[in-house]
Amino acid sequence: MSYAGYVALAYAVFVLVLAWDFLAPRVQLRRHQREARNRLARAQRTQAPADGEELSR
């Protein structure tokens, strides 16, 4: 491999790592937000009876 090829490959690897460092936290944040929304929806469904369905003695 020539020196130019080595430098081009080094820059390509650098750009890939930079892109990964940029995208990975955003993907993880979206996943955590989706999980939190799902947990909240699940908790709201199982928490209390719907309006008008209150139990009485």
mmCIF entry with sequence, helices, sheets and N, C-alpha, C, O atoms, coordinates in Angstrom:
data_MODEL
# 
_entry.id   MODEL 
# 
_entity.id                         1 
_entity.type                       polymer 
_entity.pdbx_number_of_molecules   1 
# 
_entity_poly.entity_id                      1 
_entity_poly.type                           'polypeptide(L)' 
_entity_poly.nstd_linkage                   no 
_entity_poly.nstd_monomer                   no 
_entity_poly.pdbx_seq_one_letter_code       MSYAGYVALAYAVFVLVLAWDFLAPRVQLRRHQREARNRLARAQRTQAPADGEELSR 
_entity_poly.pdbx_seq_one_letter_code_can   MSYAGYVALAYAVFVLVLAWDFLAPRVQLRRHQREARNRLARAQRTQAPADGEELSR 
_entity_poly.pdbx_strand_id                 A 
# 
loop_
_entity_poly_seq.entity_id 
_entity_poly_seq.num 
_entity_poly_seq.mon_id 
_entity_poly_seq.hetero 
1 1  MET n 
1 2  SER n 
1 3  TYR n 
1 4  ALA n 
1 5  GLY n 
1 6  TYR n 
1 7  VAL n 
1 8  ALA n 
1 9  LEU n 
1 10 ALA n 
1 11 TYR n 
1 12 ALA n 
1 13 VAL n 
1 14 PHE n 
1 15 VAL n 
1 16 LEU n 
1 17 VAL n 
1 18 LEU n 
1 19 ALA n 
1 20 TRP n 
1 21 ASP n 
1 22 PHE n 
1 23 LEU n 
1 24 ALA n 
1 25 PRO n 
1 26 ARG n 
1 27 VAL n 
1 28 GLN n 
1 29 LEU n 
1 30 ARG n 
1 31 ARG n 
1 32 HIS n 
1 33 GLN n 
1 34 ARG n 
1 35 GLU n 
1 36 ALA n 
1 37 ARG n 
1 38 ASN n 
1 39 ARG n 
1 40 LEU n 
1 41 ALA n 
1 42 ARG n 
1 43 ALA n 
1 44 GLN n 
1 45 ARG n 
1 46 THR n 
1 47 GLN n 
1 48 ALA n 
1 49 PRO n 
1 50 ALA n 
1 51 ASP n 
1 52 GLY n 
1 53 GLU n 
1 54 GLU n 
1 55 LEU n 
1 56 SER n 
1 57 ARG n 
# 
_struct_asym.id          A 
_struct_asym.entity_id   1 
# 
_struct_conf.conf_type_id            HELX_P 
_struct_conf.id                      HELX_P1 
_struct_conf.pdbx_PDB_helix_id       AA1 
_struct_conf.beg_label_comp_id       TYR 
_struct_conf.beg_label_asym_id       A 
_struct_conf.beg_label_seq_id        3 
_struct_conf.pdbx_beg_PDB_ins_code   ? 
_struct_conf.end_label_comp_id       GLN 
_struct_conf.end_label_asym_id       A 
_struct_conf.end_label_seq_id        47 
_struct_conf.pdbx_end_PDB_ins_code   ? 
_struct_conf.beg_auth_comp_id        TYR 
_struct_conf.beg_auth_asym_id        A 
_struct_conf.beg_auth_seq_id         3 
_struct_conf.end_auth_comp_id        GLN 
_struct_conf.end_auth_asym_id        A 
_struct_conf.end_auth_seq_id         47 
_struct_conf.pdbx_PDB_helix_class    1 
_struct_conf.details                 ? 
_struct_conf.pdbx_PDB_helix_length   45 
# 
_struct_conf_type.id          HELX_P 
_struct_conf_type.criteria    ? 
_struct_conf_type.reference   ? 
# 
loop_
_atom_site.group_PDB 
_atom_site.id 
_atom_site.type_symbol 
_atom_site.label_atom_id 
_atom_site.label_alt_id 
_atom_site.label_comp_id 
_atom_site.label_asym_id 
_atom_site.label_entity_id 
_atom_site.label_seq_id 
_atom_site.pdbx_PDB_ins_code 
_atom_site.Cartn_x 
_atom_site.Cartn_y 
_atom_site.Cartn_z 
_atom_site.occupancy 
_atom_site.B_iso_or_equiv 
_atom_site.pdbx_formal_charge 
_atom_site.auth_seq_id 
_atom_site.auth_comp_id 
_atom_site.auth_asym_id 
_atom_site.auth_atom_id 
_atom_site.pdbx_PDB_model_num 
ATOM 1   N N  . MET A 1 1  ? 0.852   -1.164 0.000  1.00 0.00 ? 1  MET A N  1 
ATOM 2   C CA . MET A 1 1  ? 0.000   0.000  0.000  1.00 0.00 ? 1  MET A CA 1 
ATOM 3   C C  . MET A 1 1  ? 0.900   1.230  0.000  1.00 0.00 ? 1  MET A C  1 
ATOM 4   O O  . MET A 1 1  ? 1.875   1.306  0.748  1.00 0.00 ? 1  MET A O  1 
ATOM 5   N N  . SER A 1 2  ? 0.561   2.173  -0.838 1.00 0.00 ? 2  SER A N  1 
ATOM 6   C CA . SER A 1 2  ? 1.346   3.402  -0.900 1.00 0.00 ? 2  SER A CA 1 
ATOM 7   C C  . SER A 1 2  ? 1.003   4.299  0.283  1.00 0.00 ? 2  SER A C  1 
ATOM 8   O O  . SER A 1 2  ? 0.038   4.058  1.008  1.00 0.00 ? 2  SER A O  1 
ATOM 9   N N  . TYR A 1 3  ? 1.788   5.302  0.454  1.00 0.00 ? 3  TYR A N  1 
ATOM 10  C CA . TYR A 1 3  ? 1.573   6.241  1.544  1.00 0.00 ? 3  TYR A CA 1 
ATOM 11  C C  . TYR A 1 3  ? 0.234   6.953  1.380  1.00 0.00 ? 3  TYR A C  1 
ATOM 12  O O  . TYR A 1 3  ? -0.478  7.161  2.363  1.00 0.00 ? 3  TYR A O  1 
ATOM 13  N N  . ALA A 1 4  ? -0.114  7.328  0.160  1.00 0.00 ? 4  ALA A N  1 
ATOM 14  C CA . ALA A 1 4  ? -1.388  8.009  -0.095 1.00 0.00 ? 4  ALA A CA 1 
ATOM 15  C C  . ALA A 1 4  ? -2.566  7.112  0.276  1.00 0.00 ? 4  ALA A C  1 
ATOM 16  O O  . ALA A 1 4  ? -3.554  7.575  0.847  1.00 0.00 ? 4  ALA A O  1 
ATOM 17  N N  . GLY A 1 5  ? -2.456  5.834  -0.050 1.00 0.00 ? 5  GLY A N  1 
ATOM 18  C CA . GLY A 1 5  ? -3.519  4.902  0.317  1.00 0.00 ? 5  GLY A CA 1 
ATOM 19  C C  . GLY A 1 5  ? -3.655  4.761  1.821  1.00 0.00 ? 5  GLY A C  1 
ATOM 20  O O  . GLY A 1 5  ? -4.763  4.699  2.353  1.00 0.00 ? 5  GLY A O  1 
ATOM 21  N N  . TYR A 1 6  ? -2.530  4.711  2.495  1.00 0.00 ? 6  TYR A N  1 
ATOM 22  C CA . TYR A 1 6  ? -2.538  4.612  3.956  1.00 0.00 ? 6  TYR A CA 1 
ATOM 23  C C  . TYR A 1 6  ? -3.210  5.842  4.575  1.00 0.00 ? 6  TYR A C  1 
ATOM 24  O O  . TYR A 1 6  ? -4.020  5.715  5.493  1.00 0.00 ? 6  TYR A O  1 
ATOM 25  N N  . VAL A 1 7  ? -2.874  7.022  4.074  1.00 0.00 ? 7  VAL A N  1 
ATOM 26  C CA . VAL A 1 7  ? -3.454  8.262  4.603  1.00 0.00 ? 7  VAL A CA 1 
ATOM 27  C C  . VAL A 1 7  ? -4.946  8.310  4.307  1.00 0.00 ? 7  VAL A C  1 
ATOM 28  O O  . VAL A 1 7  ? -5.731  8.691  5.174  1.00 0.00 ? 7  VAL A O  1 
ATOM 29  N N  . ALA A 1 8  ? -5.349  7.934  3.107  1.00 0.00 ? 8  ALA A N  1 
ATOM 30  C CA . ALA A 1 8  ? -6.772  7.925  2.755  1.00 0.00 ? 8  ALA A CA 1 
ATOM 31  C C  . ALA A 1 8  ? -7.537  6.956  3.650  1.00 0.00 ? 8  ALA A C  1 
ATOM 32  O O  . ALA A 1 8  ? -8.628  7.270  4.126  1.00 0.00 ? 8  ALA A O  1 
ATOM 33  N N  . LEU A 1 9  ? -6.963  5.782  3.876  1.00 0.00 ? 9  LEU A N  1 
ATOM 34  C CA . LEU A 1 9  ? -7.606  4.806  4.753  1.00 0.00 ? 9  LEU A CA 1 
ATOM 35  C C  . LEU A 1 9  ? -7.700  5.326  6.184  1.00 0.00 ? 9  LEU A C  1 
ATOM 36  O O  . LEU A 1 9  ? -8.714  5.119  6.851  1.00 0.00 ? 9  LEU A O  1 
ATOM 37  N N  . ALA A 1 10 ? -6.669  5.990  6.654  1.00 0.00 ? 10 ALA A N  1 
ATOM 38  C CA . ALA A 1 10 ? -6.685  6.547  8.011  1.00 0.00 ? 10 ALA A CA 1 
ATOM 39  C C  . ALA A 1 10 ? -7.779  7.610  8.137  1.00 0.00 ? 10 ALA A C  1 
ATOM 40  O O  . ALA A 1 10 ? -8.486  7.651  9.144  1.00 0.00 ? 10 ALA A O  1 
ATOM 41  N N  . TYR A 1 11 ? -7.922  8.464  7.128  1.00 0.00 ? 11 TYR A N  1 
ATOM 42  C CA . TYR A 1 11 ? -8.989  9.471  7.156  1.00 0.00 ? 11 TYR A CA 1 
ATOM 43  C C  . TYR A 1 11 ? -10.364 8.817  7.094  1.00 0.00 ? 11 TYR A C  1 
ATOM 44  O O  . TYR A 1 11 ? -11.293 9.265  7.767  1.00 0.00 ? 11 TYR A O  1 
ATOM 45  N N  . ALA A 1 12 ? -10.503 7.777  6.305  1.00 0.00 ? 12 ALA A N  1 
ATOM 46  C CA . ALA A 1 12 ? -11.787 7.083  6.204  1.00 0.00 ? 12 ALA A CA 1 
ATOM 47  C C  . ALA A 1 12 ? -12.175 6.475  7.549  1.00 0.00 ? 12 ALA A C  1 
ATOM 48  O O  . ALA A 1 12 ? -13.327 6.580  7.969  1.00 0.00 ? 12 ALA A O  1 
ATOM 49  N N  . VAL A 1 13 ? -11.230 5.850  8.217  1.00 0.00 ? 13 VAL A N  1 
ATOM 50  C CA . VAL A 1 13 ? -11.505 5.282  9.537  1.00 0.00 ? 13 VAL A CA 1 
ATOM 51  C C  . VAL A 1 13 ? -11.863 6.383  10.528 1.00 0.00 ? 13 VAL A C  1 
ATOM 52  O O  . VAL A 1 13 ? -12.775 6.219  11.339 1.00 0.00 ? 13 VAL A O  1 
ATOM 53  N N  . PHE A 1 14 ? -11.159 7.486  10.465 1.00 0.00 ? 14 PHE A N  1 
ATOM 54  C CA . PHE A 1 14 ? -11.445 8.618  11.345 1.00 0.00 ? 14 PHE A CA 1 
ATOM 55  C C  . PHE A 1 14 ? -12.871 9.126  11.133 1.00 0.00 ? 14 PHE A C  1 
ATOM 56  O O  . PHE A 1 14 ? -13.586 9.389  12.100 1.00 0.00 ? 14 PHE A O  1 
ATOM 57  N N  . VAL A 1 15 ? -13.285 9.264  9.878  1.00 0.00 ? 15 VAL A N  1 
ATOM 58  C CA . VAL A 1 15 ? -14.639 9.751  9.576  1.00 0.00 ? 15 VAL A CA 1 
ATOM 59  C C  . VAL A 1 15 ? -15.684 8.755  10.067 1.00 0.00 ? 15 VAL A C  1 
ATOM 60  O O  . VAL A 1 15 ? -16.717 9.162  10.597 1.00 0.00 ? 15 VAL A O  1 
ATOM 61  N N  . LEU A 1 16 ? -15.435 7.463  9.902  1.00 0.00 ? 16 LEU A N  1 
ATOM 62  C CA . LEU A 1 16 ? -16.379 6.459  10.387 1.00 0.00 ? 16 LEU A CA 1 
ATOM 63  C C  . LEU A 1 16 ? -16.527 6.502  11.904 1.00 0.00 ? 16 LEU A C  1 
ATOM 64  O O  . LEU A 1 16 ? -17.639 6.425  12.428 1.00 0.00 ? 16 LEU A O  1 
ATOM 65  N N  . VAL A 1 17 ? -15.418 6.622  12.596 1.00 0.00 ? 17 VAL A N  1 
ATOM 66  C CA . VAL A 1 17 ? -15.473 6.696  14.058 1.00 0.00 ? 17 VAL A CA 1 
ATOM 67  C C  . VAL A 1 17 ? -16.168 7.980  14.498 1.00 0.00 ? 17 VAL A C  1 
ATOM 68  O O  . VAL A 1 17 ? -16.942 7.967  15.455 1.00 0.00 ? 17 VAL A O  1 
ATOM 69  N N  . LEU A 1 18 ? -15.904 9.067  13.822 1.00 0.00 ? 18 LEU A N  1 
ATOM 70  C CA . LEU A 1 18 ? -16.552 10.335 14.147 1.00 0.00 ? 18 LEU A CA 1 
ATOM 71  C C  . LEU A 1 18 ? -18.068 10.239 13.931 1.00 0.00 ? 18 LEU A C  1 
ATOM 72  O O  . LEU A 1 18 ? -18.850 10.722 14.749 1.00 0.00 ? 18 LEU A O  1 
ATOM 73  N N  . ALA A 1 19 ? -18.471 9.612  12.824 1.00 0.00 ? 19 ALA A N  1 
ATOM 74  C CA . ALA A 1 19 ? -19.898 9.439  12.552 1.00 0.00 ? 19 ALA A CA 1 
ATOM 75  C C  . ALA A 1 19 ? -20.539 8.549  13.609 1.00 0.00 ? 19 ALA A C  1 
ATOM 76  O O  . ALA A 1 19 ? -21.649 8.826  14.063 1.00 0.00 ? 19 ALA A O  1 
ATOM 77  N N  . TRP A 1 20 ? -19.846 7.480  14.004 1.00 0.00 ? 20 TRP A N  1 
ATOM 78  C CA . TRP A 1 20 ? -20.379 6.586  15.035 1.00 0.00 ? 20 TRP A CA 1 
ATOM 79  C C  . TRP A 1 20 ? -20.548 7.337  16.355 1.00 0.00 ? 20 TRP A C  1 
ATOM 80  O O  . TRP A 1 20 ? -21.570 7.187  17.025 1.00 0.00 ? 20 TRP A O  1 
ATOM 81  N N  . ASP A 1 21 ? -19.564 8.133  16.729 1.00 0.00 ? 21 ASP A N  1 
ATOM 82  C CA . ASP A 1 21 ? -19.643 8.906  17.968 1.00 0.00 ? 21 ASP A CA 1 
ATOM 83  C C  . ASP A 1 21 ? -20.778 9.926  17.923 1.00 0.00 ? 21 ASP A C  1 
ATOM 84  O O  . ASP A 1 21 ? -21.320 10.301 18.963 1.00 0.00 ? 21 ASP A O  1 
ATOM 85  N N  . PHE A 1 22 ? -21.133 10.368 16.737 1.00 0.00 ? 22 PHE A N  1 
ATOM 86  C CA . PHE A 1 22 ? -22.228 11.321 16.586 1.00 0.00 ? 22 PHE A CA 1 
ATOM 87  C C  . PHE A 1 22 ? -23.578 10.623 16.644 1.00 0.00 ? 22 PHE A C  1 
ATOM 88  O O  . PHE A 1 22 ? -24.510 11.124 17.274 1.00 0.00 ? 22 PHE A O  1 
ATOM 89  N N  . LEU A 1 23 ? -23.692 9.477  15.995 1.00 0.00 ? 23 LEU A N  1 
ATOM 90  C CA . LEU A 1 23 ? -24.990 8.815  15.855 1.00 0.00 ? 23 LEU A CA 1 
ATOM 91  C C  . LEU A 1 23 ? -25.362 7.906  17.027 1.00 0.00 ? 23 LEU A C  1 
ATOM 92  O O  . LEU A 1 23 ? -26.539 7.830  17.380 1.00 0.00 ? 23 LEU A O  1 
ATOM 93  N N  . ALA A 1 24 ? -24.429 7.237  17.620 1.00 0.00 ? 24 ALA A N  1 
ATOM 94  C CA . ALA A 1 24 ? -24.737 6.253  18.660 1.00 0.00 ? 24 ALA A CA 1 
ATOM 95  C C  . ALA A 1 24 ? -25.520 6.838  19.839 1.00 0.00 ? 24 ALA A C  1 
ATOM 96  O O  . ALA A 1 24 ? -26.502 6.225  20.258 1.00 0.00 ? 24 ALA A O  1 
ATOM 97  N N  . PRO A 1 25 ? -25.139 7.985  20.390 1.00 0.00 ? 25 PRO A N  1 
ATOM 98  C CA . PRO A 1 25 ? -25.923 8.520  21.518 1.00 0.00 ? 25 PRO A CA 1 
ATOM 99  C C  . PRO A 1 25 ? -27.348 8.904  21.114 1.00 0.00 ? 25 PRO A C  1 
ATOM 100 O O  . PRO A 1 25 ? -28.273 8.777  21.917 1.00 0.00 ? 25 PRO A O  1 
ATOM 101 N N  . ARG A 1 26 ? -27.531 9.370  19.886 1.00 0.00 ? 26 ARG A N  1 
ATOM 102 C CA . ARG A 1 26 ? -28.869 9.742  19.433 1.00 0.00 ? 26 ARG A CA 1 
ATOM 103 C C  . ARG A 1 26 ? -29.767 8.524  19.296 1.00 0.00 ? 26 ARG A C  1 
ATOM 104 O O  . ARG A 1 26 ? -30.943 8.569  19.657 1.00 0.00 ? 26 ARG A O  1 
ATOM 105 N N  . VAL A 1 27 ? -29.219 7.448  18.780 1.00 0.00 ? 27 VAL A N  1 
ATOM 106 C CA . VAL A 1 27 ? -29.983 6.205  18.655 1.00 0.00 ? 27 VAL A CA 1 
ATOM 107 C C  . VAL A 1 27 ? -30.345 5.680  20.033 1.00 0.00 ? 27 VAL A C  1 
ATOM 108 O O  . VAL A 1 27 ? -31.473 5.240  20.257 1.00 0.00 ? 27 VAL A O  1 
ATOM 109 N N  . GLN A 1 28 ? -29.408 5.724  20.945 1.00 0.00 ? 28 GLN A N  1 
ATOM 110 C CA . GLN A 1 28 ? -29.656 5.243  22.307 1.00 0.00 ? 28 GLN A CA 1 
ATOM 111 C C  . GLN A 1 28 ? -30.703 6.118  23.003 1.00 0.00 ? 28 GLN A C  1 
ATOM 112 O O  . GLN A 1 28 ? -31.571 5.599  23.706 1.00 0.00 ? 28 GLN A O  1 
ATOM 113 N N  . LEU A 1 29 ? -30.630 7.437  22.815 1.00 0.00 ? 29 LEU A N  1 
ATOM 114 C CA . LEU A 1 29 ? -31.605 8.336  23.424 1.00 0.00 ? 29 LEU A CA 1 
ATOM 115 C C  . LEU A 1 29 ? -33.006 8.052  22.884 1.00 0.00 ? 29 LEU A C  1 
ATOM 116 O O  . LEU A 1 29 ? -33.963 8.015  23.657 1.00 0.00 ? 29 LEU A O  1 
ATOM 117 N N  . ARG A 1 30 ? -33.143 7.854  21.587 1.00 0.00 ? 30 ARG A N  1 
ATOM 118 C CA . ARG A 1 30 ? -34.453 7.537  21.021 1.00 0.00 ? 30 ARG A CA 1 
ATOM 119 C C  . ARG A 1 30 ? -34.993 6.237  21.586 1.00 0.00 ? 30 ARG A C  1 
ATOM 120 O O  . ARG A 1 30 ? -36.184 6.135  21.880 1.00 0.00 ? 30 ARG A O  1 
ATOM 121 N N  . ARG A 1 31 ? -34.128 5.240  21.740 1.00 0.00 ? 31 ARG A N  1 
ATOM 122 C CA . ARG A 1 31 ? -34.573 3.961  22.287 1.00 0.00 ? 31 ARG A CA 1 
ATOM 123 C C  . ARG A 1 31 ? -35.063 4.136  23.726 1.00 0.00 ? 31 ARG A C  1 
ATOM 124 O O  . ARG A 1 31 ? -36.098 3.585  24.099 1.00 0.00 ? 31 ARG A O  1 
ATOM 125 N N  . HIS A 1 32 ? -34.328 4.897  24.533 1.00 0.00 ? 32 HIS A N  1 
ATOM 126 C CA . HIS A 1 32 ? -34.726 5.119  25.920 1.00 0.00 ? 32 HIS A CA 1 
ATOM 127 C C  . HIS A 1 32 ? -36.020 5.919  26.002 1.00 0.00 ? 32 HIS A C  1 
ATOM 128 O O  . HIS A 1 32 ? -36.859 5.651  26.863 1.00 0.00 ? 32 HIS A O  1 
ATOM 129 N N  . GLN A 1 33 ? -36.192 6.896  25.121 1.00 0.00 ? 33 GLN A N  1 
ATOM 130 C CA . GLN A 1 33 ? -37.436 7.672  25.110 1.00 0.00 ? 33 GLN A CA 1 
ATOM 131 C C  . GLN A 1 33 ? -38.628 6.798  24.741 1.00 0.00 ? 33 GLN A C  1 
ATOM 132 O O  . GLN A 1 33 ? -39.693 6.902  25.349 1.00 0.00 ? 33 GLN A O  1 
ATOM 133 N N  . ARG A 1 34 ? -38.446 5.933  23.740 1.00 0.00 ? 34 ARG A N  1 
ATOM 134 C CA . ARG A 1 34 ? -39.518 5.029  23.326 1.00 0.00 ? 34 ARG A CA 1 
ATOM 135 C C  . ARG A 1 34 ? -39.877 4.076  24.466 1.00 0.00 ? 34 ARG A C  1 
ATOM 136 O O  . ARG A 1 34 ? -41.056 3.832  24.720 1.00 0.00 ? 34 ARG A O  1 
ATOM 137 N N  . GLU A 1 35 ? -38.870 3.535  25.151 1.00 0.00 ? 35 GLU A N  1 
ATOM 138 C CA . GLU A 1 35 ? -39.128 2.638  26.277 1.00 0.00 ? 35 GLU A CA 1 
ATOM 139 C C  . GLU A 1 35 ? -39.856 3.363  27.403 1.00 0.00 ? 35 GLU A C  1 
ATOM 140 O O  . GLU A 1 35 ? -40.749 2.791  28.028 1.00 0.00 ? 35 GLU A O  1 
ATOM 141 N N  . ALA A 1 36 ? -39.489 4.609  27.670 1.00 0.00 ? 36 ALA A N  1 
ATOM 142 C CA . ALA A 1 36 ? -40.155 5.382  28.724 1.00 0.00 ? 36 ALA A CA 1 
ATOM 143 C C  . ALA A 1 36 ? -41.604 5.660  28.352 1.00 0.00 ? 36 ALA A C  1 
ATOM 144 O O  . ALA A 1 36 ? -42.488 5.562  29.202 1.00 0.00 ? 36 ALA A O  1 
ATOM 145 N N  . ARG A 1 37 ? -41.861 6.006  27.087 1.00 0.00 ? 37 ARG A N  1 
ATOM 146 C CA . ARG A 1 37 ? -43.242 6.222  26.647 1.00 0.00 ? 37 ARG A CA 1 
ATOM 147 C C  . ARG A 1 37 ? -44.061 4.942  26.775 1.00 0.00 ? 37 ARG A C  1 
ATOM 148 O O  . ARG A 1 37 ? -45.215 4.978  27.202 1.00 0.00 ? 37 ARG A O  1 
ATOM 149 N N  . ASN A 1 38 ? -43.466 3.821  26.407 1.00 0.00 ? 38 ASN A N  1 
ATOM 150 C CA . ASN A 1 38 ? -44.185 2.549  26.521 1.00 0.00 ? 38 ASN A CA 1 
ATOM 151 C C  . ASN A 1 38 ? -44.474 2.199  27.977 1.00 0.00 ? 38 ASN A C  1 
ATOM 152 O O  . ASN A 1 38 ? -45.565 1.725  28.296 1.00 0.00 ? 38 ASN A O  1 
ATOM 153 N N  . ARG A 1 39 ? -43.499 2.429  28.865 1.00 0.00 ? 39 ARG A N  1 
ATOM 154 C CA . ARG A 1 39 ? -43.722 2.174  30.298 1.00 0.00 ? 39 ARG A CA 1 
ATOM 155 C C  . ARG A 1 39 ? -44.832 3.060  30.836 1.00 0.00 ? 39 ARG A C  1 
ATOM 156 O O  . ARG A 1 39 ? -45.679 2.595  31.598 1.00 0.00 ? 39 ARG A O  1 
ATOM 157 N N  . LEU A 1 40 ? -44.838 4.331  30.449 1.00 0.00 ? 40 LEU A N  1 
ATOM 158 C CA . LEU A 1 40 ? -45.865 5.263  30.919 1.00 0.00 ? 40 LEU A CA 1 
ATOM 159 C C  . LEU A 1 40 ? -47.241 4.844  30.418 1.00 0.00 ? 40 LEU A C  1 
ATOM 160 O O  . LEU A 1 40 ? -48.207 4.857  31.181 1.00 0.00 ? 40 LEU A O  1 
ATOM 161 N N  . ALA A 1 41 ? -47.340 4.478  29.159 1.00 0.00 ? 41 ALA A N  1 
ATOM 162 C CA . ALA A 1 41 ? -48.624 4.042  28.610 1.00 0.00 ? 41 ALA A CA 1 
ATOM 163 C C  . ALA A 1 41 ? -49.107 2.776  29.306 1.00 0.00 ? 41 ALA A C  1 
ATOM 164 O O  . ALA A 1 41 ? -50.292 2.648  29.612 1.00 0.00 ? 41 ALA A O  1 
ATOM 165 N N  . ARG A 1 42 ? -48.196 1.842  29.557 1.00 0.00 ? 42 ARG A N  1 
ATOM 166 C CA . ARG A 1 42 ? -48.560 0.606  30.237 1.00 0.00 ? 42 ARG A CA 1 
ATOM 167 C C  . ARG A 1 42 ? -49.030 0.895  31.660 1.00 0.00 ? 42 ARG A C  1 
ATOM 168 O O  . ARG A 1 42 ? -49.999 0.300  32.130 1.00 0.00 ? 42 ARG A O  1 
ATOM 169 N N  . ALA A 1 43 ? -48.344 1.807  32.343 1.00 0.00 ? 43 ALA A N  1 
ATOM 170 C CA . ALA A 1 43 ? -48.726 2.154  33.714 1.00 0.00 ? 43 ALA A CA 1 
ATOM 171 C C  . ALA A 1 43 ? -50.081 2.841  33.742 1.00 0.00 ? 43 ALA A C  1 
ATOM 172 O O  . ALA A 1 43 ? -50.872 2.611  34.657 1.00 0.00 ? 43 ALA A O  1 
ATOM 173 N N  . GLN A 1 44 ? -50.355 3.669  32.764 1.00 0.00 ? 44 GLN A N  1 
ATOM 174 C CA . GLN A 1 44 ? -51.642 4.361  32.727 1.00 0.00 ? 44 GLN A CA 1 
ATOM 175 C C  . GLN A 1 44 ? -52.783 3.396  32.421 1.00 0.00 ? 44 GLN A C  1 
ATOM 176 O O  . GLN A 1 44 ? -53.896 3.574  32.915 1.00 0.00 ? 44 GLN A O  1 
ATOM 177 N N  . ARG A 1 45 ? -52.514 2.377  31.610 1.00 0.00 ? 45 ARG A N  1 
ATOM 178 C CA . ARG A 1 45 ? -53.558 1.391  31.286 1.00 0.00 ? 45 ARG A CA 1 
ATOM 179 C C  . ARG A 1 45 ? -53.902 0.527  32.488 1.00 0.00 ? 45 ARG A C  1 
ATOM 180 O O  . ARG A 1 45 ? -55.059 0.152  32.675 1.00 0.00 ? 45 ARG A O  1 
ATOM 181 N N  . THR A 1 46 ? -52.907 0.210  33.300 1.00 0.00 ? 46 THR A N  1 
ATOM 182 C CA . THR A 1 46 ? -53.153 -0.724 34.399 1.00 0.00 ? 46 THR A CA 1 
ATOM 183 C C  . THR A 1 46 ? -53.417 -0.030 35.722 1.00 0.00 ? 46 THR A C  1 
ATOM 184 O O  . THR A 1 46 ? -53.718 -0.697 36.712 1.00 0.00 ? 46 THR A O  1 
ATOM 185 N N  . GLN A 1 47 ? -53.313 1.277  35.768 1.00 0.00 ? 47 GLN A N  1 
ATOM 186 C CA . GLN A 1 47 ? -53.370 1.992  37.042 1.00 0.00 ? 47 GLN A CA 1 
ATOM 187 C C  . GLN A 1 47 ? -54.782 2.052  37.619 1.00 0.00 ? 47 GLN A C  1 
ATOM 188 O O  . GLN A 1 47 ? -55.065 1.384  38.614 1.00 0.00 ? 47 GLN A O  1 
ATOM 189 N N  . ALA A 1 48 ? -55.659 2.829  37.021 1.00 0.00 ? 48 ALA A N  1 
ATOM 190 C CA . ALA A 1 48 ? -56.982 3.042  37.592 1.00 0.00 ? 48 ALA A CA 1 
ATOM 191 C C  . ALA A 1 48 ? -58.034 2.722  36.531 1.00 0.00 ? 48 ALA A C  1 
ATOM 192 O O  . ALA A 1 48 ? -57.750 2.773  35.334 1.00 0.00 ? 48 ALA A O  1 
ATOM 193 N N  . PRO A 1 49 ? -59.237 2.395  36.970 1.00 0.00 ? 49 PRO A N  1 
ATOM 194 C CA . PRO A 1 49 ? -60.328 2.164  36.014 1.00 0.00 ? 49 PRO A CA 1 
ATOM 195 C C  . PRO A 1 49 ? -60.618 3.447  35.225 1.00 0.00 ? 49 PRO A C  1 
ATOM 196 O O  . PRO A 1 49 ? -60.349 4.553  35.695 1.00 0.00 ? 49 PRO A O  1 
ATOM 197 N N  . ALA A 1 50 ? -61.157 3.283  34.055 1.00 0.00 ? 50 ALA A N  1 
ATOM 198 C CA . ALA A 1 50 ? -61.479 4.429  33.206 1.00 0.00 ? 50 ALA A CA 1 
ATOM 199 C C  . ALA A 1 50 ? -62.602 5.236  33.843 1.00 0.00 ? 50 ALA A C  1 
ATOM 200 O O  . ALA A 1 50 ? -63.287 4.749  34.743 1.00 0.00 ? 50 ALA A O  1 
ATOM 201 N N  . ASP A 1 51 ? -62.793 6.463  33.381 1.00 0.00 ? 51 ASP A N  1 
ATOM 202 C CA . ASP A 1 51 ? -63.848 7.335  33.913 1.00 0.00 ? 51 ASP A CA 1 
ATOM 203 C C  . ASP A 1 51 ? -65.206 6.658  33.770 1.00 0.00 ? 51 ASP A C  1 
ATOM 204 O O  . ASP A 1 51 ? -65.497 6.049  32.741 1.00 0.00 ? 51 ASP A O  1 
ATOM 205 N N  . GLY A 1 52 ? -66.020 6.762  34.786 1.00 0.00 ? 52 GLY A N  1 
ATOM 206 C CA . GLY A 1 52 ? -67.342 6.180  34.767 1.00 0.00 ? 52 GLY A CA 1 
ATOM 207 C C  . GLY A 1 52 ? -67.365 4.722  35.155 1.00 0.00 ? 52 GLY A C  1 
ATOM 208 O O  . GLY A 1 52 ? -68.443 4.138  35.265 1.00 0.00 ? 52 GLY A O  1 
ATOM 209 N N  . GLU A 1 53 ? -66.229 4.121  35.363 1.00 0.00 ? 53 GLU A N  1 
ATOM 210 C CA . GLU A 1 53 ? -66.177 2.714  35.718 1.00 0.00 ? 53 GLU A CA 1 
ATOM 211 C C  . GLU A 1 53 ? -65.711 2.522  37.160 1.00 0.00 ? 53 GLU A C  1 
ATOM 212 O O  . GLU A 1 53 ? -65.184 1.467  37.511 1.00 0.00 ? 53 GLU A O  1 
ATOM 213 N N  . GLU A 1 54 ? -65.903 3.521  37.973 1.00 0.00 ? 54 GLU A N  1 
ATOM 214 C CA . GLU A 1 54 ? -65.435 3.444  39.344 1.00 0.00 ? 54 GLU A CA 1 
ATOM 215 C C  . GLU A 1 54 ? -66.267 2.429  40.123 1.00 0.00 ? 54 GLU A C  1 
ATOM 216 O O  . GLU A 1 54 ? -67.490 2.380  39.992 1.00 0.00 ? 54 GLU A O  1 
ATOM 217 N N  . LEU A 1 55 ? -65.600 1.633  40.921 1.00 0.00 ? 55 LEU A N  1 
ATOM 218 C CA . LEU A 1 55 ? -66.295 0.616  41.695 1.00 0.00 ? 55 LEU A CA 1 
ATOM 219 C C  . LEU A 1 55 ? -66.994 1.247  42.894 1.00 0.00 ? 55 LEU A C  1 
ATOM 220 O O  . LEU A 1 55 ? -66.481 2.186  43.502 1.00 0.00 ? 55 LEU A O  1 
ATOM 221 N N  . SER A 1 56 ? -68.160 0.726  43.224 1.00 0.00 ? 56 SER A N  1 
ATOM 222 C CA . SER A 1 56 ? -68.878 1.237  44.393 1.00 0.00 ? 56 SER A CA 1 
ATOM 223 C C  . SER A 1 56 ? -69.374 0.054  45.206 1.00 0.00 ? 56 SER A C  1 
ATOM 224 O O  . SER A 1 56 ? -69.515 -1.054 44.689 1.00 0.00 ? 56 SER A O  1 
ATOM 225 N N  . ARG A 1 57 ? -69.639 0.304  46.491 1.00 0.00 ? 57 ARG A N  1 
ATOM 226 C CA . ARG A 1 57 ? -70.118 -0.751 47.392 1.00 0.00 ? 57 ARG A CA 1 
ATOM 227 C C  . ARG A 1 57 ? -71.589 -0.638 47.588 1.00 0.00 ? 57 ARG A C  1 
ATOM 228 O O  . ARG A 1 57 ? -72.178 -1.437 48.315 1.00 0.00 ? 57 ARG A O  1 
# 
